[in-house]
Amino acid sequence: MPESAAILSALPMPVVVLDAENRFVSANAAAEQFFQTSTASLEQMRLSDLLPEDGRIFALIAQVRHSDARISDHDLLLESPRMARRGVTVHAAPLPELPGGVVLTLEDGSTAQMLDRQLNFRGAARGASAMAAMLAHEVKNPLSGIRGAAQLLEQNAGEGDRELCQLIQDEADRIRGLVDRFDMFSDRPTELAAVNIHRVLDHVRRIAVTGFASHIRVVEDYDPSLPPVWGNRDLLVQILLNLVKNAAEAVDPVHGEISLSTAYHHGVRIAVPGSTDRVHLPLQVSVRDNGPGIAEEVRGTLFEPFVSTKRGGQGLGLALAAKLVADQGGLIECDSRPGRTVFRLSMPAPPPGSLGTAQ
């Protein structure tokens, strides 16, 4: 029979043991991922080092010790400057072998919620793609005719009428430019290859700090052991540049900070449409800022077309980012609260035998 420690380590859900003073006694591998901290580090901490003591999880632990019985609580928010997990279910049970000890089993519902939102994002992207095709066909052709007619009228028009003809041409050009932006949503084949995401991030950072983010502190926190991602380099540059630009516009000009980070995470898998295969998305790329956060009323529809938090914004940037990430087989999510907004990409690793030289 395998030892209990080996069984605990193999469990896919986070499990930790706390002593009577809420110090970590042990944690399995899934708990390391959940708390983003190694077991060796956790064993030097109390739970209060990671989460505020007025949270529901501490009340749950106290109730378990008082009643000496198993208790569960659902839809908990575990949030602090070090972590943010929503929709967490916590099962707590007393540990007779350790006086005052409590075993916590945590079920993170945020991944399921993220996948559910991503299906909506992909549906919105498909809707935008259909709209792009319709606009290209129904608007561009008559628009060319209108512009051509205005040019012919201008040749024989008086001074005042020529200004009106020029106005018609300028407006036709403006509308065509807007339609061209929608054309970016159209379905095109995406060429995928192994991409060194750190080179992409370095390229994006250099563009940012020499231009629109020259006044903002940009922090890098990369996992040097991260393998290449399976994606399209140019699309990844476009996506990340968009996210960094949004962050730069959101933060305070004096105290603003943007953090670029990468990490490896187990556990996120999605089904491939039309197949029984499931794709693992272990490579995570994050853009975090310390701006005011995104208003709660728009968070659920943030990646849909025409949703914008900017004055005068057209609401196409994040919708396009969601589509481009989906085209590469990845996921995008946003976690926001005042003082901390994170856009996180979850990307696949290259399939076996396709590594070659990363771009």
C-alpha positions as a LaTeX table, in Angstrom:
\begin{tabular}{lrrr}
\hline
Residue & $x$ (\AA) & $y$ (\AA) & $z$ (\AA) \\
\hline
Met1 & 0.00 & 0.00 & 0.00 \\
Pro2 & 1.29 & 3.52 & $-0.76$ \\
Glu3 & 2.15 & 5.68 & 2.20 \\
Ser4 & $-0.40$ & 8.27 & 3.28 \\
Ala5 & 1.98 & 11.11 & 2.37 \\
Ala6 & 2.23 & 9.80 & $-1.20$ \\
Ile7 & $-1.56$ & 9.53 & $-1.48$ \\
Leu8 & $-1.98$ & 13.06 & $-0.10$ \\
Ser9 & 0.55 & 14.43 & $-2.58$ \\
Ala10 & $-1.26$ & 12.77 & $-5.49$ \\
Leu11 & $-4.63$ & 14.33 & $-4.66$ \\
Pro12 & $-5.64$ & 16.98 & $-7.23$ \\
Met13 & $-7.27$ & 19.24 & $-4.63$ \\
Pro14 & $-5.33$ & 21.35 & $-2.10$ \\
Val15 & $-5.06$ & 19.83 & 1.41 \\
Val16 & $-3.31$ & 21.47 & 4.38 \\
Val17 & $-2.97$ & 20.66 & 8.07 \\
Leu18 & $-3.02$ & 23.49 & 10.64 \\
Asp19 & $-1.99$ & 23.23 & 14.27 \\
Ala20 & $-3.83$ & 24.82 & 17.21 \\
Glu21 & $-2.33$ & 28.23 & 16.40 \\
Asn22 & $-3.13$ & 27.99 & 12.68 \\
Arg23 & 0.46 & 27.28 & 11.69 \\
Phe24 & 0.90 & 25.13 & 8.59 \\
Val25 & 2.05 & 21.66 & 9.58 \\
Ser26 & 1.90 & 20.08 & 6.11 \\
Ala27 & 0.60 & 20.75 & 2.61 \\
Asn28 & 0.32 & 18.69 & $-0.55$ \\
Ala29 & 1.50 & 19.66 & $-4.04$ \\
Ala30 & $-1.91$ & 21.05 & $-5.03$ \\
Ala31 & $-1.83$ & 23.33 & $-1.98$ \\
Glu32 & 1.52 & 24.72 & $-3.13$ \\
Gln33 & $-0.13$ & 25.69 & $-6.42$ \\
Phe34 & $-3.19$ & 27.08 & $-4.65$ \\
Phe35 & $-1.23$ & 29.33 & $-2.28$ \\
Gln36 & 1.57 & 29.97 & $-4.80$ \\
Thr37 & 4.10 & 29.03 & $-2.10$ \\
Ser38 & 6.29 & 25.99 & $-1.54$ \\
Thr39 & 5.58 & 23.56 & 1.30 \\
Ala40 & 8.87 & 24.52 & 2.97 \\
Ser41 & 7.77 & 28.17 & 3.00 \\
Leu42 & 4.24 & 27.36 & 4.14 \\
Glu43 & 5.58 & 25.42 & 7.11 \\
Gln44 & 7.19 & 28.65 & 8.31 \\
Met45 & 3.88 & 30.53 & 8.18 \\
Arg46 & 0.53 & 30.90 & 9.85 \\
Leu47 & $-2.66$ & 31.05 & 7.82 \\
Ser48 & $-2.97$ & 34.68 & 8.91 \\
Asp49 & 0.24 & 35.44 & 7.00 \\
Leu50 & $-1.70$ & 34.70 & 3.81 \\
Leu51 & $-5.26$ & 35.74 & 4.62 \\
Pro52 & $-6.90$ & 38.37 & 6.88 \\
Glu53 & $-8.07$ & 36.92 & 10.21 \\
Asp54 & $-11.56$ & 38.41 & 9.89 \\
Gly55 & $-12.32$ & 36.13 & 6.93 \\
Arg56 & $-14.97$ & 33.39 & 6.95 \\
Ile57 & $-12.35$ & 30.65 & 6.78 \\
Phe58 & $-11.06$ & 31.54 & 10.27 \\
Ala59 & $-14.60$ & 31.46 & 11.66 \\
Leu60 & $-15.03$ & 28.03 & 10.06 \\
Ile61 & $-11.82$ & 26.73 & 11.66 \\
Ala62 & $-12.84$ & 28.05 & 15.09 \\
Gln63 & $-16.23$ & 26.37 & 14.73 \\
Val64 & $-14.61$ & 23.03 & 13.88 \\
Arg65 & $-12.45$ & 23.20 & 17.01 \\
His66 & $-15.40$ & 24.21 & 19.16 \\
Ser67 & $-17.79$ & 21.50 & 17.90 \\
Asp68 & $-15.10$ & 18.86 & 17.18 \\
Ala69 & $-16.97$ & 18.04 & 13.97 \\
Arg70 & $-16.51$ & 18.29 & 10.23 \\
Ile71 & $-17.91$ & 21.48 & 8.69 \\
Ser72 & $-17.97$ & 22.83 & 5.13 \\
Asp73 & $-18.53$ & 26.29 & 3.76 \\
His74 & $-19.09$ & 27.31 & 0.15 \\
Asp75 & $-18.42$ & 30.24 & $-2.16$ \\
Leu76 & $-15.71$ & 31.77 & 0.02 \\
Leu77 & $-13.60$ & 34.71 & $-1.05$ \\
Leu78 & $-9.95$ & 34.19 & $-0.09$ \\
Glu79 & $-8.37$ & 37.53 & $-0.85$ \\
Ser80 & $-5.27$ & 39.39 & 0.29 \\
Pro81 & $-2.36$ & 41.27 & $-1.31$ \\
Arg82 & $-0.70$ & 37.87 & $-1.88$ \\
Met83 & $-3.60$ & 35.98 & $-3.48$ \\
Ala84 & $-7.16$ & 36.20 & $-4.76$ \\
Arg85 & $-9.46$ & 33.17 & $-5.02$ \\
Arg86 & $-13.21$ & 33.39 & $-5.50$ \\
Gly87 & $-15.89$ & 30.73 & $-5.22$ \\
Val88 & $-13.80$ & 28.47 & $-2.97$ \\
Thr89 & $-15.40$ & 25.57 & $-1.07$ \\
Val90 & $-13.62$ & 24.68 & 2.18 \\
His91 & $-14.06$ & 21.36 & 4.00 \\
Ala92 & $-12.60$ & 21.42 & 7.52 \\
Ala93 & $-12.23$ & 18.49 & 9.91 \\
Pro94 & $-10.59$ & 18.03 & 13.33 \\
Leu95 & $-7.39$ & 15.99 & 13.50 \\
Pro96 & $-7.47$ & 13.88 & 16.68 \\
Glu97 & $-3.77$ & 13.02 & 16.46 \\
Leu98 & $-2.87$ & 16.71 & 16.74 \\
Pro99 & $-4.56$ & 18.61 & 19.62 \\
Gly100 & $-6.32$ & 21.62 & 18.08 \\
Gly101 & $-5.24$ & 20.49 & 14.62 \\
Val102 & $-7.52$ & 20.99 & 11.63 \\
Val103 & $-7.37$ & 19.51 & 8.13 \\
Leu104 & $-8.54$ & 21.85 & 5.34 \\
Thr105 & $-9.53$ & 20.61 & 1.90 \\
Leu106 & $-10.09$ & 23.38 & $-0.64$ \\
Glu107 & $-12.03$ & 23.24 & $-3.90$ \\
Asp108 & $-11.23$ & 26.16 & $-6.16$ \\
Gly109 & $-14.31$ & 27.09 & $-8.18$ \\
Ser110 & $-12.57$ & 29.97 & $-9.94$ \\
Thr111 & $-11.22$ & 27.72 & $-12.72$ \\
Ala112 & $-14.68$ & 26.39 & $-13.54$ \\
Gln113 & $-16.05$ & 29.94 & $-13.50$ \\
Met114 & $-13.20$ & 31.04 & $-15.77$ \\
Leu115 & $-13.95$ & 28.26 & $-18.27$ \\
Asp116 & $-17.64$ & 29.15 & $-18.24$ \\
Arg117 & $-16.83$ & 32.80 & $-18.91$ \\
Gln118 & $-14.40$ & 31.77 & $-21.64$ \\
Leu119 & $-17.17$ & 29.93 & $-23.49$ \\
Asn120 & $-19.13$ & 33.18 & $-23.43$ \\
Phe121 & $-16.07$ & 35.09 & $-24.68$ \\
Arg122 & $-15.63$ & 32.66 & $-27.56$ \\
Gly123 & $-19.32$ & 32.96 & $-28.40$ \\
Ala124 & $-18.95$ & 36.74 & $-28.43$ \\
Ala125 & $-15.90$ & 36.44 & $-30.69$ \\
Arg126 & $-17.80$ & 34.22 & $-33.12$ \\
Gly127 & $-20.61$ & 36.77 & $-33.13$ \\
Ala128 & $-18.12$ & 39.52 & $-33.88$ \\
Ser129 & $-16.65$ & 37.39 & $-36.70$ \\
Ala130 & $-20.07$ & 37.00 & $-38.28$ \\
Met131 & $-20.68$ & 40.72 & $-37.92$ \\
Ala132 & $-17.31$ & 41.45 & $-39.57$ \\
Ala133 & $-18.20$ & 39.34 & $-42.60$ \\
Met134 & $-21.63$ & 40.97 & $-42.87$ \\
Leu135 & $-20.18$ & 44.50 & $-42.60$ \\
Ala136 & $-17.49$ & 43.80 & $-45.17$ \\
His137 & $-20.09$ & 42.63 & $-47.68$ \\
Glu138 & $-23.00$ & 44.96 & $-46.91$ \\
Val139 & $-21.13$ & 48.18 & $-46.14$ \\
Lys140 & $-17.85$ & 48.35 & $-48.07$ \\
Asn141 & $-19.32$ & 47.95 & $-51.56$ \\
Pro142 & $-21.99$ & 50.70 & $-51.35$ \\
Leu143 & $-19.54$ & 52.84 & $-49.40$ \\
Ser144 & $-17.13$ & 52.78 & $-52.35$ \\
Gly145 & $-19.97$ & 53.89 & $-54.60$ \\
Ile146 & $-20.87$ & 56.78 & $-52.31$ \\
Arg147 & $-17.27$ & 57.95 & $-52.20$ \\
Gly148 & $-16.87$ & 57.69 & $-55.97$ \\
Ala149 & $-20.06$ & 59.67 & $-56.54$ \\
Ala150 & $-18.83$ & 62.40 & $-54.18$ \\
Gln151 & $-15.55$ & 62.62 & $-56.14$ \\
Leu152 & $-17.46$ & 63.04 & $-59.44$ \\
Leu153 & $-19.72$ & 65.71 & $-57.96$ \\
Glu154 & $-16.69$ & 67.56 & $-56.59$ \\
Gln155 & $-15.27$ & 68.09 & $-60.11$ \\
Asn156 & $-18.14$ & 70.37 & $-61.19$ \\
Ala157 & $-19.18$ & 71.75 & $-57.79$ \\
Gly158 & $-18.79$ & 75.29 & $-56.52$ \\
Glu159 & $-16.50$ & 76.19 & $-53.63$ \\
Gly160 & $-19.09$ & 75.57 & $-50.90$ \\
Asp161 & $-20.32$ & 72.33 & $-52.45$ \\
Arg162 & $-16.77$ & 71.04 & $-52.85$ \\
Glu163 & $-16.37$ & 71.24 & $-49.07$ \\
Leu164 & $-19.51$ & 69.13 & $-48.67$ \\
Cys165 & $-18.22$ & 66.60 & $-51.22$ \\
Gln166 & $-14.93$ & 66.39 & $-49.33$ \\
Leu167 & $-16.86$ & 65.89 & $-46.10$ \\
Ile168 & $-18.72$ & 62.95 & $-47.66$ \\
Gln169 & $-15.42$ & 61.39 & $-48.76$ \\
Asp170 & $-13.83$ & 61.89 & $-45.32$ \\
Glu171 & $-16.81$ & 60.29 & $-43.58$ \\
Ala172 & $-16.79$ & 57.39 & $-46.05$ \\
Asp173 & $-13.09$ & 56.84 & $-45.27$ \\
Arg174 & $-13.79$ & 56.97 & $-41.54$ \\
Ile175 & $-16.58$ & 54.38 & $-41.79$ \\
Arg176 & $-14.38$ & 52.16 & $-43.97$ \\
Gly177 & $-11.64$ & 52.37 & $-41.32$ \\
Leu178 & $-14.12$ & 51.23 & $-38.66$ \\
Val179 & $-15.26$ & 48.33 & $-40.86$ \\
Asp180 & $-11.60$ & 47.36 & $-41.39$ \\
Arg181 & $-11.21$ & 47.13 & $-37.61$ \\
Phe182 & $-14.09$ & 44.66 & $-37.51$ \\
Asp183 & $-12.42$ & 42.67 & $-40.26$ \\
Met184 & $-9.73$ & 41.75 & $-37.71$ \\
Phe185 & $-12.37$ & 39.50 & $-36.09$ \\
Ser186 & $-12.88$ & 37.45 & $-39.23$ \\
Asp187 & $-11.85$ & 33.80 & $-39.10$ \\
Arg188 & $-8.40$ & 33.27 & $-40.58$ \\
Pro189 & $-6.07$ & 30.28 & $-40.18$ \\
Thr190 & $-3.59$ & 30.84 & $-37.33$ \\
Glu191 & $-0.08$ & 29.47 & $-37.76$ \\
Leu192 & 1.21 & 28.09 & $-34.46$ \\
Ala193 & 4.77 & 27.35 & $-33.39$ \\
Ala194 & 6.91 & 27.10 & $-30.25$ \\
Val195 & 7.34 & 30.64 & $-28.92$ \\
Asn196 & 9.72 & 31.88 & $-26.22$ \\
Ile197 & 7.23 & 33.94 & $-24.23$ \\
His198 & 10.00 & 35.74 & $-22.33$ \\
Arg199 & 11.37 & 37.15 & $-25.60$ \\
Val200 & 7.86 & 38.30 & $-26.46$ \\
Leu201 & 7.44 & 39.97 & $-23.06$ \\
Asp202 & 10.85 & 41.61 & $-23.33$ \\
His203 & 9.89 & 43.00 & $-26.75$ \\
Val204 & 6.58 & 44.31 & $-25.39$ \\
Arg205 & 8.31 & 45.84 & $-22.34$ \\
Arg206 & 10.86 & 47.68 & $-24.51$ \\
Ile207 & 8.09 & 49.14 & $-26.68$ \\
Ala208 & 6.18 & 50.21 & $-23.57$ \\
Val209 & 9.02 & 51.82 & $-21.60$ \\
Thr210 & 10.27 & 53.76 & $-24.62$ \\
Gly211 & 6.79 & 55.02 & $-25.47$ \\
Phe212 & 3.42 & 55.07 & $-23.75$ \\
Ala213 & 4.69 & 53.68 & $-20.39$ \\
Ser214 & 7.94 & 55.67 & $-20.14$ \\
His215 & 6.76 & 57.23 & $-16.86$ \\
Ile216 & 5.63 & 53.94 & $-15.25$ \\
Arg217 & 7.61 & 51.34 & $-13.32$ \\
Val218 & 7.52 & 47.96 & $-15.09$ \\
Val219 & 8.42 & 44.94 & $-12.94$ \\
Glu220 & 9.36 & 41.51 & $-14.32$ \\
Asp221 & 8.78 & 38.27 & $-12.40$ \\
Tyr222 & 9.54 & 35.38 & $-14.74$ \\
Asp223 & 9.89 & 31.64 & $-14.19$ \\
Pro224 & 13.20 & 30.96 & $-16.00$ \\
Ser225 & 12.41 & 27.25 & $-16.32$ \\
Leu226 & 9.18 & 27.90 & $-18.26$ \\
Pro227 & 9.11 & 25.96 & $-21.57$ \\
Pro228 & 8.01 & 27.62 & $-24.83$ \\
Val229 & 4.31 & 28.24 & $-25.38$ \\
Trp230 & 2.42 & 26.92 & $-28.40$ \\
Gly231 & 1.15 & 30.03 & $-30.14$ \\
Asn232 & 1.75 & 32.74 & $-32.71$ \\
Arg233 & 4.48 & 35.24 & $-31.85$ \\
Asp234 & 2.95 & 38.22 & $-33.66$ \\
Leu235 & $-0.48$ & 37.63 & $-32.13$ \\
Leu236 & 1.02 & 37.25 & $-28.66$ \\
Val237 & 2.86 & 40.57 & $-29.10$ \\
Gln238 & $-0.41$ & 42.21 & $-30.20$ \\
Ile239 & $-2.36$ & 40.78 & $-27.25$ \\
Leu240 & 0.20 & 41.63 & $-24.58$ \\
Leu241 & 0.89 & 45.08 & $-26.00$ \\
Asn242 & $-2.83$ & 45.80 & $-25.81$ \\
Leu243 & $-3.01$ & 44.62 & $-22.19$ \\
Val244 & 0.08 & 46.59 & $-21.13$ \\
Lys245 & $-1.23$ & 49.74 & $-22.85$ \\
Asn246 & $-4.56$ & 49.38 & $-21.05$ \\
Ala247 & $-2.69$ & 48.97 & $-17.76$ \\
Ala248 & $-0.54$ & 52.06 & $-18.46$ \\
Glu249 & $-3.67$ & 54.12 & $-19.10$ \\
Ala250 & $-5.31$ & 52.87 & $-15.90$ \\
Val251 & $-2.55$ & 53.48 & $-13.33$ \\
Asp252 & $-1.56$ & 56.67 & $-11.54$ \\
Pro253 & 1.08 & 58.60 & $-13.55$ \\
Val254 & 3.31 & 59.00 & $-10.46$ \\
His255 & 2.85 & 55.81 & $-8.44$ \\
Gly256 & 1.75 & 53.48 & $-11.24$ \\
Glu257 & 3.31 & 50.04 & $-11.54$ \\
Ile258 & 2.86 & 47.24 & $-14.08$ \\
Ser259 & 4.04 & 43.71 & $-13.37$ \\
Leu260 & 4.75 & 41.14 & $-16.08$ \\
Ser261 & 5.01 & 37.56 & $-14.82$ \\
Thr262 & 5.09 & 33.96 & $-15.99$ \\
Ala263 & 4.43 & 30.74 & $-14.10$ \\
Tyr264 & 3.70 & 27.04 & $-14.60$ \\
His265 & 0.37 & 25.76 & $-13.25$ \\
His266 & $-1.07$ & 22.30 & $-13.36$ \\
Gly267 & $-4.74$ & 21.52 & $-13.57$ \\
Val268 & $-6.32$ & 23.62 & $-16.34$ \\
Arg269 & $-7.54$ & 21.43 & $-19.20$ \\
Ile270 & $-10.14$ & 22.19 & $-21.86$ \\
Ala271 & $-11.94$ & 19.98 & $-24.36$ \\
Val272 & $-11.08$ & 20.30 & $-28.06$ \\
Pro273 & $-14.26$ & 20.93 & $-30.12$ \\
Gly274 & $-15.20$ & 17.90 & $-32.24$ \\
Ser275 & $-12.78$ & 15.63 & $-30.39$ \\
Thr276 & $-12.47$ & 13.64 & $-27.20$ \\
Asp277 & $-9.02$ & 15.15 & $-26.58$ \\
Arg278 & $-8.37$ & 17.58 & $-23.77$ \\
Val279 & $-5.68$ & 20.25 & $-23.98$ \\
His280 & $-3.52$ & 21.08 & $-20.98$ \\
Leu281 & $-2.94$ & 24.82 & $-20.45$ \\
Pro282 & $-0.14$ & 24.97 & $-17.88$ \\
Leu283 & 1.73 & 28.08 & $-19.06$ \\
Gln284 & 0.50 & 31.27 & $-17.46$ \\
Val285 & 1.36 & 34.83 & $-18.52$ \\
Ser286 & 0.06 & 37.71 & $-16.39$ \\
Val287 & $-0.13$ & 41.49 & $-16.73$ \\
Arg288 & $-0.91$ & 43.14 & $-13.39$ \\
Asp289 & $-1.36$ & 46.80 & $-12.53$ \\
Asn290 & $-2.04$ & 48.77 & $-9.33$ \\
Gly291 & $-4.71$ & 50.99 & $-10.86$ \\
Pro292 & $-8.22$ & 51.66 & $-9.48$ \\
Gly293 & $-9.65$ & 48.40 & $-10.79$ \\
Ile294 & $-12.48$ & 47.64 & $-13.21$ \\
Ala295 & $-16.06$ & 48.50 & $-12.27$ \\
Glu296 & $-17.93$ & 45.43 & $-11.08$ \\
Glu297 & $-20.86$ & 45.99 & $-13.44$ \\
Val298 & $-18.69$ & 45.47 & $-16.55$ \\
Arg299 & $-16.42$ & 42.65 & $-15.36$ \\
Gly300 & $-18.72$ & 39.88 & $-16.53$ \\
Thr301 & $-18.92$ & 41.25 & $-20.09$ \\
Leu302 & $-15.44$ & 42.74 & $-20.33$ \\
Phe303 & $-14.36$ & 40.65 & $-23.33$ \\
Glu304 & $-17.51$ & 41.21 & $-25.36$ \\
Pro305 & $-17.54$ & 43.63 & $-28.30$ \\
Phe306 & $-18.60$ & 47.25 & $-27.60$ \\
Val307 & $-17.90$ & 46.97 & $-23.85$ \\
Ser308 & $-15.38$ & 49.62 & $-22.78$ \\
Thr309 & $-14.29$ & 51.29 & $-19.55$ \\
Lys310 & $-12.58$ & 54.14 & $-21.44$ \\
Arg311 & $-14.24$ & 57.39 & $-22.31$ \\
Gly312 & $-14.67$ & 57.34 & $-26.09$ \\
Gly313 & $-13.49$ & 53.73 & $-26.30$ \\
Gln314 & $-15.06$ & 51.47 & $-28.95$ \\
Gly315 & $-14.81$ & 48.29 & $-26.85$ \\
Leu316 & $-13.02$ & 46.20 & $-29.47$ \\
Gly317 & $-9.53$ & 45.78 & $-27.97$ \\
Leu318 & $-10.30$ & 43.18 & $-25.29$ \\
Ala319 & $-12.86$ & 41.43 & $-27.51$ \\
Leu320 & $-10.14$ & 41.03 & $-30.13$ \\
Ala321 & $-7.65$ & 39.85 & $-27.48$ \\
Ala322 & $-10.12$ & 37.17 & $-26.34$ \\
Lys323 & $-10.57$ & 35.98 & $-29.92$ \\
Leu324 & $-6.84$ & 35.91 & $-30.67$ \\
Val325 & $-6.13$ & 33.94 & $-27.47$ \\
Ala326 & $-8.89$ & 31.46 & $-28.35$ \\
Asp327 & $-7.48$ & 31.11 & $-31.88$ \\
Gln328 & $-4.24$ & 29.88 & $-30.28$ \\
Gly329 & $-6.07$ & 27.38 & $-28.06$ \\
Gly330 & $-5.64$ & 29.40 & $-24.86$ \\
Leu331 & $-7.78$ & 31.10 & $-22.25$ \\
Ile332 & $-7.85$ & 34.69 & $-20.99$ \\
Glu333 & $-9.34$ & 35.87 & $-17.70$ \\
Cys334 & $-9.42$ & 39.01 & $-15.62$ \\
Asp335 & $-9.33$ & 39.39 & $-11.85$ \\
Ser336 & $-9.85$ & 42.94 & $-10.64$ \\
Arg337 & $-10.34$ & 44.86 & $-7.43$ \\
Pro338 & $-9.26$ & 48.36 & $-6.34$ \\
Gly339 & $-5.47$ & 48.55 & $-6.44$ \\
Arg340 & $-4.97$ & 45.26 & $-8.30$ \\
Thr341 & $-6.08$ & 44.19 & $-11.78$ \\
Val342 & $-4.64$ & 41.05 & $-13.39$ \\
Phe343 & $-5.15$ & 39.83 & $-16.95$ \\
Arg344 & $-3.99$ & 36.24 & $-17.14$ \\
Leu345 & $-3.36$ & 34.11 & $-20.23$ \\
Ser346 & $-3.32$ & 30.31 & $-19.90$ \\
Met347 & $-1.53$ & 28.81 & $-22.90$ \\
Pro348 & $-0.67$ & 25.29 & $-24.10$ \\
Ala349 & 2.85 & 23.88 & $-24.33$ \\
Pro350 & 4.07 & 22.68 & $-27.74$ \\
Pro351 & 2.88 & 19.17 & $-28.65$ \\
Pro352 & 5.51 & 16.40 & $-28.50$ \\
Gly353 & 7.97 & 16.46 & $-31.34$ \\
Ser354 & 7.22 & 20.07 & $-32.36$ \\
Leu355 & 9.63 & 22.05 & $-30.19$ \\
Gly356 & 12.43 & 22.84 & $-32.64$ \\
Thr357 & 13.83 & 26.34 & $-32.04$ \\
Ala358 & 11.48 & 28.65 & $-30.16$ \\
Gln359 & 10.76 & 31.93 & $-31.91$ \\
\hline
\end{tabular}
